[in-house]
Amino acid sequence: MTPQQLRLRQLATIGLILGVFLNALEASVVSTAMPSVIRDLRGSALYALPFAIYMLFSTVSSPLWGRASDIVGRKRLYLTGMVLFLLGSALCGAAQGMGWLIGARALQGLGAGALLTISLTIVGELYSLQERPRVQAFISGVWGISGLLGPLLGGFLTEHLSWRWTFYVSLPFGVAAFLMVARFLRQTGVRRAAQIDWLGALLFTLGSGLVIWGLELHQWLLAGLGAAILVAAVFLEFRHPSPLLPIQALGERVTRVAFAGNFLGGAGYFGVIAYLPLYAQGVSGGGATAAGAILTPMLVGWTLASIFAAQLMKKVPLARITQAGFAVLVAMFIALTFTVHSPLWVTSVLGFFVGTGMGFSMLTLLLSAQQSAGKGELGAVTSGVLFARQMGGALGVAVMALLIGAAAISTGGVELAEGLRRAYFLALGGVALAFLLSLRLPLVNPEH
């Protein structure tokens, strides 16, 4: 690679990392502000929907973006996703009611489905397997910066300006990322003749939406219908020549474990993180800044663990790091079930180690899946792993809303704390199962 090519690759990577920062900042800033958003728009009965809809659309669109990028290339689709995300962010900030907000979050999530998926796929193409952990460490560093700044920034903007600025703050970063990627990234991905599975995308969107909407509104018939549609979508995937999900790769044990581990870990982590700001305000009596501060340790723990794992994997098999991550998650969710009435700092400390467990397990599962994927399946496998994580998170948010209860979400106090205990038990069961599945991973280093 010539010095000019190296420079272009470096600048394009900076643009991609800015896009990841945008995605991470949105998650941490907006989560902090959401209790104030819901109160201002009088939507406490629908507290989980702005989270769940965003995660649903980013999740369901992720395999579509990934598969389409395998077919037509990455760059154009990445830029399209960025435009959708920024438009959705602007509309969220201008929302005048819950319907408007939920619709704008859907558009924002649709764009977000492209940003992280295609960014990680491009990194997989631009860098060798030996170089990739170093780049992943930079990406993890971005999540750490957002983890430090995002919740506090979200609290500050909400208390001193308006919650609307928690959506607007992402716009300048998005414009900068768009311009850098448009200018410096060469088209990646090999164009090839193939059909995009539009029917599969429609069925996944419809089925997932009905499941989450039905759970949120306690409409069990809708939830059951959604589950049936999802089963039909999976059967369709097996018959389609270019399925959204990497069906062929799922025949490999590593890919199956990576999907299952991300689904279960995502359900526990993202399910809990949606309600911790509410816990900080409704149980501990803090303001928006305190609600933001409680998220910071989790995000920082994830970041530091990812950076450490990127170095550790040079000497330790990926499987061992994954297993260690899930073991930490099991221990921390056990501890959280006993500390729902403890001071806020106790939850923050335990949250740091929850993030640590996620940092160890999620990075290594992604790299393991990419390592076992063929080049023509790289986009589909990468997006599929993220699909599993986000789908787990979307379902985790919806199911935990049931376990916590609408009355507890509205009133707070002891009822909310006990509802969170039930949510922690659910997360514990998921990560314990993921730990058992991770024991089936082969002990192979990335260099092999």
Beta strands, then each sheet from edge to edge (+ up, - down):
end
